[in-house]
Amino acid sequence: MLISNSIARGAIGIISVATGISILLYLLRTTPEYIEPRALKCLVPTLAPENNHIPVPVIDRIVCILLPYFEDSMRTDYGRLVMMQLIPFLASIMFLSTVEASREGNHWSLMSCSPFSALFAYMTGIGIYLPTIFVPLTIRGRSRVETTAAGSSVSLARVYALIITQVIVWFSVAVLFAPGATVVGEKNSWIPLSTTVNVVIMLSLWFLYTPLTWFLDVTGVASLKGKTDAQKTEQDRNARRLLRDAFLVTAGINAGLYFVGLFGFWHGTTPVDHILKAFKHGFRVEHLMYAPAYFLLWDHFGAMVGGFFWVLTDARSIVDPLLYLVLSVVVSPGSALMIHAAKREQRLLKYVQSLGSSNKKLKTK
């Protein structure tokens, strides 16, 4: 392991948390002209009818606050570019988070409460969730997960359930981007509904894949009942292979959307230099519709940094973090993160197979 010292890993965890908090404070301080009017509308005791898109406590406030960011971002080429990069990244991160939470070693950790993860991510941003919550928890649980084969295992029934729910997530992402409106007006009218759908799905995933896991286990589709030790071992290996392949498929989806987003921006009307100009406060005040895109762009940066910290603490050599940085530019940060997750799953699979081979040798002796 590149960073094997527990003190060094703990220091990276502290730096990661500080990075996430710093990004949040910076965003709140640099986009007040855009944030404050939305807060006044969405944090009142009773929401106005036009701001209440779903009559569910807490979720109604989240949708109310998120909606302007998504809706206004889709009104500019710059904003659509950021959205096309951020939302697929969010889907990938939530998949990675639920997989890590489903490992036996993390079964009773805070990470296993995916509704909390989704709630925190939507209330603060994935660029704050990933470095502030996900990275420290994975660092803390690493010894539980990787010291034994059982600690890193995910049941085959849970893997099937996770993949099914991930398909639902990607469907909600497709709904968000499908119309592809390029002008302000009625063509953007799908955004309130699609934003609501995305938030509700993310917050309810735990309530979908947990009962589904139980159903698949009880019905015998992926049950361990009546299995021999050899069959249980093979089923565990199949689960790990399936997870590895799911990570690679998710990497491919991210890469495809990444290039679609870049292609759309290249053929848009927003000058490329506006991306750099948007970092100036005065320019964002002059172009108010760039403020939500700027906020989401920093959220994206935070997620990239969080992914880098996670890769760094998991890396076997300096090649891993460097490859993550290169692939982040070439095929998107989401793809880079998923590729590393697939490599990690392959490493865990080899570790389990090596234990099996060792046991066989002992028995033959």
N, C-alpha and C positions, 0 to 999 in steps of 0.2 A: 504494500500500500504506500502511495506517495506520502501521505501524512498519517503516520501511525501513532504519533504521540497524542495522548488524550488531552493534554494541556493545549497543544497546538490546535486540535480540532475544536476544543472549547472556545479558544480565542477566535477562530473563524466563525463560530456560532454567534459570539458576541458582536463581532464586526458585521455579520449578516443582519442581526436584529437592528443595530444602529443604522445600517444602510436603509433598511425598510422604513424606519421611523423618520429618518432624515428626508427621504423622498416624499413621504406624506406631508411633513411640515413645510417643505419647499412648495409643494403643490398648493396647499392651503394659503400660503403667503403670496404666491405669484399670480393666482388667477381669481382674486376676490371679486373683481367686477363681474365675473361670470357666475361664481359659486353663490355669492350672497343672495341675489334675487331668487335663486332656486331654493335655497335653504328657507327663506321667508315663506315661500309657497308650500313647501313640503313638510315643514316642522311645526306647523300651526296645530292647535288642538283638533280641529276638524278640517279635513281636506275639502277643497271646493270640488264640485262634481266633475269639472273638466280635468282635475288633477288626480282623481281617484279612479284608477283603471282596474283595480281588483279589490274587492271589499274584504281583505284579510289583513288583520293587524300586523305591523312590521313590514310585511311584503308590500303593502300599498305605499309605504314611505320609500322603500328601496326603489320600486318602479318609478315613483314620482321623481326621485332624484336622478336616476339613471337615464330616464327617457330623454331629457334635453341633450345629454351628452351624445347618445346614439343618433337622435333625430337631427340635431344641428351638425354633427360630424358628417352625416350623409349628404349634407348640402354643399360640400366642397370636395374637390378631388383629393386634397390633402387629408381631409377628415376620413374619406372613404378608404384611402390607402392605410391609414392607421387602424381603422376598424378591421380591414381585411387581414392585418397582421395580428391584431390583438385577440379577436374572438376565437380563431382556431387555436391560438396559444392557450387560451383559457380552457378550452375543451380538453386539450392534451394534458394540461397541468392537473385538472380535476380527475382525469383518468389515472395519472401517475399517483396522485394523492390517495385515491381510493384503493389502488393496488397495494401501495405501501401500508395503508391502514389495515388491509385485509390479511397481511402476513401474521402468522401466529405470534411472533415476537412483539408485535405492536397491538395485539388484540385488545388490551385494556388501557392503551395510552390515549391521550387527548386526540391524537391523530385519527383514531378510529371513529370519531364522531364527525362524519362527513357533513351533516347539516350545519355544524359549527363552522367547518372550513368554508363551505359555500357562503354562509352568512357573512363571515369575516371578509372573504374575498370580494363580495359584492358591496359591502359597506365601506371598504377602504381601498380596494383595488387589488388585482392579483400581484402587482408589483410590490405591494406591501405585504400581502399574505405569504408569498413564497419565501422571501428572506426573513420575515419576522416570525412565522409560525412553522412552516414546513421544514426549512433547513435545520433549525435548532432541534426539532423533534426527531428528525431522521438521524442527526448526529447522536442524540441521546440514546436512541433505540438501536444503534448500529450493532453494539455488542450482543444484544438480545437476538437480533435478526441473523447475523452472519456467523455466529460461533457454532451453531448447530444447524443441521439440515431441516429440522422441524421448525426452527425459528423463522426461516425464510419461506416456508411453504404457504401456498394458497390453495385451498381445496378446488378440485375441478368444477364442482357445482358453483362455487363462487366465481370462478373464472368465466364460466358460461354466462352467469348473471351479469357480471361486469361488462362483458362484450355486448350483450343485448342492450343494456342501459346506455352504453357508449354509442351504439347505433342511434338510439333515441336522441342523445345529445347532438350528434352530427346532423340529424334531421332538423333539430331546432336551429342549429347554425345555418343550415341551408335555407330555412324559412326566413331568417333574418336578412340574408343576402340575395335571395332569389329575384325579387323585383328589380334590383339594381337601378333605382331611380337616380337621375342626374340633375334634377331640378327641384326647387322648392314648390310645394303645393300638394295636390291630392295624390300624386304619385308616391309621396312619403307616408301616406295614411296607414300603411301596414305596420309601421315601426312600433306604435304603442302596443299592438297586439303581439307582435313577435318578441318585443322586449319582455312583456309580461310572461309569455310562454317560456322564454329562456330562463328567467329568474325562478319561476315555479318549478321547472324541470330540475335545475341545479340544486334547489333546496330540497327537493323531494326524492332525489336519487337513492338515498339511504333507505327510504320507505318503499322503494321499488326493488332494488337488488337484494335486500335482505330477505323479504318474503319469497322472492324468486329463487334464491339459494336454497331456502328450506323446501320449496316445492320440488326443485330438481333433485334434492337429496332424498326426500320422502318417496317420490315416485320411482326412484331407482335409476333415473337417467344418468346420474353421476354420483352414486352412493358407494360408500366403503363397506356397507353391511354385507357380510358373507364373503368378503374378498380375502384371498390369501395374502401373505406378506409380499410375495412377488407381484401380485396384481395391484396391491396398494402402492408399491414402489413405482410400478409402471404408470399408474394413474397420476401419481405426483409428477413424474417426468413429463407426461402428456400435458398436464396443467402448465408447467413451466415453459414448454415449447409453445403452447398456445399463447401465453402471455408475451413471449418474445416476438412471435409473429404479429400479434396485435399491436405491439409498440411500433414495429416496422411499417405496418399498414397505416397507422396514425401518422408516422413520419412522412409517408408518401402523400397523404391527404394534405398535411401542412405545407409540404413543398409545392403541391399543385396550386393551392390557394395563394401561396406567397407569390408565385409568378403571375397568376391571374391579377392579383392586386397591383403588382409593379407594371404590368401591361396596361391595365386600366388607367393608372396614373400617367403613364407615358403618353397616352392618347387623349388625356384630358386637357383642360384649359388653364390649370394652375401652373404658373412658372415654377421650375425646380428650386430656384433660389428663395421662394417663399417659405420653404421648409426651414432654411437657415434663418430667414428674417423673423420667423415666428418665435424664435428664442428671445427676441427683444420685446420687452414689456410694452413699449409704445406701439409697436407694430400690431400686437395682439389687441390692444385697446382700439386701434383704428380698424382692425378686422376682427370683430367680436366673434365671428363664427369659427375663427382659428383657435379660440380659447379652449373649447372642449376637446378638439383634436390634440392640442398641446398637452392637456391634462392626460389624455389617454396614451399619448406618446411616451410620457414619463412613466406611466404605469407599465408600459411595454418594456422600457429600459430597466425598470425595477425587477420585472419578471426575468429578463435576460441575466441580470446580475445574480438573482436568486438561483437560477439554473446553474450558473457558473460556480457558485459556492457549493451547491450540492454535488456537482461533478468533481470539484476539487477535493472534497472530503471523501469521495468514493474512488478517486482515480488510483490506478496501479502504477502509473508513470506520468511524467510531464506531458506526454503525448495526448492523454485524454482531455485535459482542459484546453490545450492548444487546438485540438481537433474540434472541440465544442465551439470555440471562438470562430474558427475558419468556417465551419458548417453553418453557423448562425448567419453569416454574411451570404454564403453561397446558396443555401436551401432553406433558410429561416431558423430562428432560435427554437421554435417548436419542434421542427424536424431534428435539429441537433440534440435537443433534450431527449426525444424519443429514441434516437439512434443509440445514445449512451445508455438509456434504460434497457434497450434490447441487448446491448453488449453485457450489461450487468446481469440480466436474466440468464444469458448464455453462460456467464461465469458461475453463477449459482448452480445452474444445471450441471456443469462439469464437476463442481465441488460435490454435489450429491452423488453423481455417478462414480466419482473416485472413492467415496465412502462405501458405496455398494461393492466396488471391486475389491477393496481392502477386506470387507467382511467375508467375501467369497474366498479369498486367499487364506484367511484365518481358519475358515471351516474346512478347507481342503487339507490344511496342515493337521 
